Amino acid sequence: MQPPPDKAHQDTAGDAQWSRPECQAWTGTLLLGTCLLYCARVSMPICTVSMSQDFGWNKKEAGIVLSSFFWGYCLTQILGGHLGDRIGGEKVILLSASAWGFLTAATPLLAHLGSAHLAFMTFSRVLTGLLQGVYFPALTSLLSQKVRESERAFTYSTVGAGSQFGTLVTGAVGSLLLDWCGWQSVFYLSGGLTLLWVCYVYRYLLSKQDLILALGVLAQGLPMARHTRVPWKQLFRKPSVWAAVFSQLSAACSFFILLSWLPTFFKETFPSSKGWVFNVVPWLVAIPASLFSGFLSDHLISQGYRTITVRKFMQVMGLGLSSVFALCLGHTSSFCKSVFFASASIGLQTFNHSGISVNIQDLAPSCAGVLFGVANTAGALAGVVGVGLGGYLIETTGSWTSVFNLVAAVSSLGLCTFLMFGKAQRVDLSPRQEDL
């Protein structure tokens, strides 16, 4: 007798949920992993000015190096989700972290291999993007399999707070290292810490046999049994899936625009201001905001509120209210108010972790990783376009207001789509599940 599809998937992916102590241990470990992911990711933006001086890059060449990360990042999102669904997200994360940690630590050596500094650094960033692109889809797959539904929002938000923490750490510590030891030290530190984290996970949280088995499966190719195929037609016939993908696209695009242009906005608008203030305070606010959003989401659901109602409320905060504060940035000449508005906007964007990011797990827990990969690929591509469009608007209008209007427009489209069509009903196995 054939096992039901959902049971078969659990058997192949090893979907036994974590106990409370296991969940706490993995949550803390993955929080640190996300932090190190962003430490490695933002090392190049932090060091770009110093590297441009050393290698004679102009703004266009520096832009090529910075944007090349996202082209690699777009290409492995779906692959990361698929591998996470098939062999376990924790194994995908460990293997990719080993590679990007080594590559980050070796970046100063690559930069001095020859005279073609621009080519080597562009290749390095593309490869880093390829390796890091699997992380969040694999993480989504892992948490959808291992964490109880009632605790997913808080767990995901806690782990997701590592992105703000990593940006904060690199912005603060990286700035000091730049002054004291040069730009090479930033890459040595972030890459070295990642490799230490990999050693810890390998030694204490993963069994050697599981990792060897996963490597064997990867080497032999992934067999596509019928019950493990992603039901693409079934998924994309549902408006709720399209709403989730478009909302994730909007959230990612808005985040990338602010992440890329806020430092330049503050530097040009308030040239006498302290860089550590606007590079640190918004991310310092975002960490507790992310934790609070996850706690609030799970608490509301435990009090009997419908899951989809809570998810939509989180998106109202993450896309709606955050864009209001972004708009305010274009209509103030006060540095203190600008820092407050930027901090509020970045902090409220973390509510997306408890909204759309978890909603994808609501819709398709059996293939959450690959579906998140699709959504995040769209978001990364939109982010590249949005960042470029933001620069074009600044050049043509001479006003920062146009950039913040763009953020508000993109966020509003995503929010309206999710409010109209978003659901928390499972669509991967049975189309007749009762809406949550």
C-alpha positions in Angstrom: 0.0 0.0 0.0 1.4 3.4 -1.1 1.9 6.0 1.7 0.0 9.2 1.2 1.9 12.0 -0.5 2.5 14.1 2.6 3.7 11.1 4.5 6.0 10.1 1.7 7.5 13.5 1.7 8.1 13.4 5.4 9.9 10.1 5.1 12.2 11.4 2.3 13.0 14.7 3.9 13.2 13.5 7.5 10.5 15.8 8.7 10.4 14.9 12.4 9.8 18.2 14.2 12.3 19.5 16.7 11.7 19.2 20.4 11.7 22.4 22.4 15.4 22.2 23.4 16.4 21.3 19.8 14.3 24.2 18.4 16.0 26.6 20.8 19.5 25.4 19.9 18.9 25.6 16.2 17.1 29.0 16.4 20.2 30.5 18.2 22.5 28.8 15.7 20.6 29.9 12.7 20.3 33.4 14.0 24.1 33.6 14.2 24.3 32.0 10.7 22.1 34.7 9.3 24.1 37.3 11.0 27.3 35.9 9.4 25.6 35.6 6.0 25.0 39.4 6.1 28.4 40.1 7.5 29.9 38.5 4.5 27.4 40.1 2.1 27.9 43.7 3.2 31.7 43.4 3.6 32.1 44.6 0.0 29.8 47.6 0.3 31.6 48.7 3.5 35.0 48.3 1.8 34.1 49.7 -1.7 35.4 53.2 -1.1 38.8 52.0 0.2 39.1 49.4 -2.6 38.2 52.0 -5.2 41.0 54.2 -4.0 43.5 51.2 -4.0 42.5 49.9 -7.5 41.5 53.1 -9.2 37.8 52.2 -9.7 35.4 54.9 -10.7 31.7 55.0 -9.6 30.6 52.9 -12.6 33.2 50.2 -12.0 32.4 50.1 -8.3 28.7 49.8 -9.2 29.5 46.8 -11.4 31.2 45.0 -8.5 28.4 45.8 -6.1 25.5 44.8 -8.4 27.2 41.6 -9.5 26.3 39.9 -6.2 22.6 40.1 -7.0 23.0 38.5 -10.4 24.5 35.4 -8.8 22.0 35.6 -5.9 19.1 35.4 -8.4 20.2 32.2 -10.0 20.2 29.7 -7.1 17.1 30.6 -5.1 14.9 27.9 -6.6 17.8 25.4 -6.5 18.3 26.1 -2.8 14.6 25.6 -2.0 14.5 22.3 -4.0 17.6 21.0 -2.3 16.3 22.0 1.1 13.0 20.2 0.4 14.8 17.1 -0.7 17.9 16.6 1.5 17.2 18.9 4.4 17.8 22.7 4.7 20.4 22.5 7.4 22.7 20.4 5.2 22.3 22.9 2.3 23.0 25.8 4.6 26.1 24.1 6.1 27.6 23.2 2.7 27.0 26.6 1.2 28.3 28.5 4.3 31.5 26.4 4.0 32.0 27.7 0.5 31.0 31.3 0.9 33.1 31.6 4.2 36.2 30.4 2.5 35.6 32.6 -0.6 35.1 35.7 1.7 38.2 35.0 3.6 40.1 34.6 0.3 38.8 37.8 -1.3 41.9 39.9 -0.4 44.1 37.2 -2.1 41.9 37.1 -5.2 42.1 40.9 -5.4 45.9 40.7 -5.8 46.1 37.7 -8.1 46.8 39.9 -11.1 46.2 43.3 -12.6 42.6 42.5 -13.5 41.2 43.5 -10.1 37.8 44.5 -11.4 37.3 41.1 -13.2 38.4 39.1 -10.2 36.3 41.0 -7.7 33.2 40.8 -10.0 33.6 37.1 -10.4 34.1 36.8 -6.6 30.8 38.7 -6.0 28.9 36.7 -8.5 30.1 33.4 -6.9 29.3 34.7 -3.4 25.8 35.5 -4.6 25.4 32.1 -6.1 26.4 30.4 -2.8 24.3 32.7 -0.6 21.3 32.5 -2.8 20.4 29.0 -1.4 20.3 30.2 2.2 16.9 31.7 2.8 15.0 29.1 0.6 16.7 26.3 2.4 16.0 28.0 5.7 12.3 28.3 4.8 12.2 24.6 3.9 13.9 23.7 7.1 11.6 25.7 9.4 8.5 24.5 7.6 9.5 20.9 8.2 10.9 21.2 11.7 9.0 23.9 13.6 5.4 23.7 14.9 3.0 25.9 13.0 2.2 27.9 16.2 5.8 28.8 16.6 6.9 29.5 13.0 6.5 33.2 13.0 8.5 33.8 16.1 11.2 31.4 15.0 11.5 32.8 11.5 11.5 36.4 12.8 14.2 35.6 15.4 16.4 34.0 12.7 15.6 36.8 10.3 16.8 39.4 12.8 20.3 38.1 12.1 20.2 40.0 8.8 19.8 43.3 10.7 22.3 42.2 13.3 24.9 41.3 10.7 24.5 44.6 8.9 24.8 46.4 12.2 27.9 44.4 13.3 29.7 44.9 10.0 28.7 48.6 9.8 30.2 49.2 13.3 33.1 46.8 13.6 33.9 47.0 9.9 34.3 50.7 10.1 36.8 50.4 12.9 38.7 47.7 11.1 38.9 49.8 8.0 40.5 52.6 9.9 42.8 50.4 12.0 43.8 47.5 9.8 42.7 48.2 6.2 39.9 46.7 4.1 41.4 43.3 3.9 40.7 42.7 7.6 37.0 43.0 7.1 36.9 40.1 4.7 39.3 38.0 6.9 37.1 38.5 9.9 33.7 37.8 8.3 35.0 34.8 6.4 36.9 33.4 9.3 33.9 33.7 11.7 31.7 31.9 9.1 34.1 29.0 8.9 34.2 28.7 12.8 30.4 28.7 12.7 30.5 25.9 10.2 32.8 23.8 12.4 30.5 24.3 15.3 27.4 23.2 13.4 29.2 20.2 12.0 30.5 19.1 15.3 27.5 19.6 17.6 24.3 19.8 15.6 24.7 17.6 12.5 25.5 14.0 12.3 28.4 13.1 10.1 26.5 10.3 8.4 23.6 12.6 7.4 26.0 15.0 5.8 27.9 12.2 3.9 24.5 10.9 2.8 23.5 14.3 1.5 26.8 14.7 -0.4 26.2 11.3 -1.9 22.7 12.2 -3.0 24.0 15.4 -4.6 26.9 13.6 -6.3 24.5 11.0 -7.8 21.8 13.5 -8.8 18.4 13.9 -7.1 15.9 11.2 -8.1 12.6 12.7 -9.0 10.0 10.3 -7.5 6.5 11.2 -8.5 5.3 12.1 -5.0 8.2 14.5 -4.6 7.7 16.5 -7.7 6.7 20.1 -7.2 3.0 20.5 -8.3 3.7 23.7 -10.3 0.4 23.7 -12.2 -1.6 23.2 -9.0 0.3 25.9 -7.2 0.2 28.6 -9.8 -3.5 28.2 -10.5 -4.1 29.7 -7.1 -4.4 33.5 -6.8 -3.1 33.2 -3.2 0.2 31.8 -4.5 0.6 34.7 -7.0 -0.3 37.1 -4.2 2.4 35.7 -2.0 5.0 35.8 -4.7 4.1 39.4 -5.7 4.1 40.5 -2.0 7.5 39.0 -1.4 8.7 40.7 -4.6 7.4 44.1 -3.3 8.9 43.6 0.1 12.3 42.6 -1.2 12.4 45.4 -3.8 11.5 48.1 -1.2 14.2 46.7 1.2 16.9 46.6 -1.4 16.2 50.2 -2.5 16.4 51.5 1.1 19.4 49.3 1.9 21.3 50.6 -1.1 20.4 54.3 -1.1 19.8 55.4 2.6 23.6 55.8 3.3 24.0 58.0 0.3 20.8 60.0 1.2 22.2 60.8 4.6 25.7 61.5 3.4 24.5 64.0 0.8 21.6 65.5 2.7 23.4 65.9 6.0 27.1 66.0 5.1 28.2 67.0 8.6 26.4 64.1 10.4 28.1 61.1 12.0 28.1 58.1 9.7 27.9 55.6 12.5 24.5 57.1 13.6 22.6 56.5 10.3 24.5 53.3 9.5 23.8 51.8 12.9 20.6 53.1 14.5 18.0 51.8 11.9 19.4 48.3 12.2 19.6 48.5 16.0 15.9 49.3 16.0 15.1 46.5 13.5 16.4 43.7 15.7 13.8 44.1 18.5 11.2 45.0 16.0 11.7 41.6 14.2 11.6 39.7 17.5 8.4 41.5 18.6 6.6 40.9 15.3 7.2 37.2 15.6 6.0 37.1 19.2 3.0 39.2 18.4 2.0 37.0 15.4 2.2 33.7 17.3 0.4 35.3 20.3 -2.5 36.5 18.2 -2.9 33.1 16.5 -2.8 31.4 19.9 -5.6 33.7 21.1 -7.8 32.4 18.3 -7.4 35.0 15.5 -7.5 33.4 12.0 -4.0 32.8 10.6 -4.7 34.8 7.4 -6.0 37.8 9.4 -2.7 37.9 11.4 -0.6 37.5 8.2 -2.4 40.4 6.6 -2.1 42.6 9.7 1.7 41.9 9.6 1.8 43.0 6.0 -0.1 46.2 6.7 2.7 47.0 9.1 5.5 45.7 7.0 4.5 47.1 3.7 1.9 49.8 4.5 3.0 51.7 7.6 6.7 51.3 6.7 6.2 53.0 3.4 4.4 55.9 5.2 7.6 56.5 7.2 9.7 56.2 4.0 7.6 58.9 2.4 8.2 61.1 5.4 12.0 60.9 4.7 11.5 63.0 1.6 9.7 65.8 3.4 11.9 66.7 6.3 15.1 68.7 6.7 15.8 67.6 10.2 18.6 65.0 10.7 17.0 63.6 13.9 13.6 63.2 12.2 15.2 61.6 9.2 17.0 59.0 11.4 13.7 58.4 13.2 11.7 57.9 10.0 14.4 55.7 8.5 14.6 53.6 11.7 10.8 53.2 11.8 10.6 52.2 8.1 13.4 49.6 8.4 12.1 48.3 11.7 8.5 47.9 10.4 9.8 46.1 7.3 10.9 43.2 9.6 7.1 42.5 10.1 7.3 40.9 6.7 9.1 38.0 8.3 5.9 37.2 10.2 3.6 38.0 7.3 4.5 36.9 3.8 7.6 34.8 4.6 5.6 32.6 6.9 2.5 32.7 4.6 4.5 30.8 2.0 5.0 28.0 4.6 1.2 28.1 5.3 0.4 27.7 1.6 2.8 24.9 0.7 4.7 23.3 3.6 5.7 20.3 1.5 7.6 22.5 -1.0 8.0 25.7 0.9 11.7 26.0 0.1 11.3 25.9 -3.7 8.2 28.2 -3.6 10.1 30.7 -1.5 13.0 30.4 -4.0 10.7 31.4 -6.8 9.4 34.4 -4.8 12.8 35.5 -3.7 14.2 35.2 -7.2 11.5 37.6 -8.4 12.3 39.8 -5.4 16.0 39.9 -6.1 15.5 40.7 -9.8 13.0 43.5 -8.8 15.5 44.8 -6.3 18.2 45.1 -9.0 15.8 47.0 -11.2 14.5 49.1 -8.3 17.9 50.1 -7.1 18.9 51.1 -10.7 15.6 53.0 -11.2 16.2 54.8 -7.9 19.5 56.0 -9.1 18.0 57.1 -12.4 15.3 59.1 -10.6 17.8 60.8 -8.4 19.8 61.8 -11.5 16.8 63.1 -13.6 14.8 64.8 -10.8 17.6 65.9 -8.5 15.3 65.0 -5.6 15.4 62.2 -3.1 11.6 62.4 -2.7 11.2 60.5 -6.0 13.1 57.5 -4.5 10.9 57.3 -1.4 7.8 57.7 -3.6 9.1 54.7 -5.6 9.4 52.7 -2.3 5.9 53.6 -1.3 4.4 52.7 -4.7 6.1 49.3 -4.8 5.0 48.6 -1.2 1.4 49.7 -1.8 1.0 47.4 -4.9 2.3 44.4 -3.0 0.1 45.2 0.1 -3.1 45.7 -2.0 -2.5 42.4 -3.9 -2.0 40.4 -0.7 -5.0 42.0 1.1 -7.2 41.1 -1.9 -6.0 37.6 -2.7 -3.9 36.3 0.2 -4.9 33.2 2.0 -3.4 30.7 4.5 -5.1 27.6 3.0 -2.8 24.8 1.9 -2.6 24.5 -1.8 0.1 21.9 -2.3 -1.8 18.7 -1.4 -5.5 19.2 -1.2 -7.4 22.1 -2.7 -10.3 21.6 -0.4 -8.7 22.3 2.9 -10.6 24.7 5.2 -9.2 28.2 5.1 -7.3 29.0 8.2 
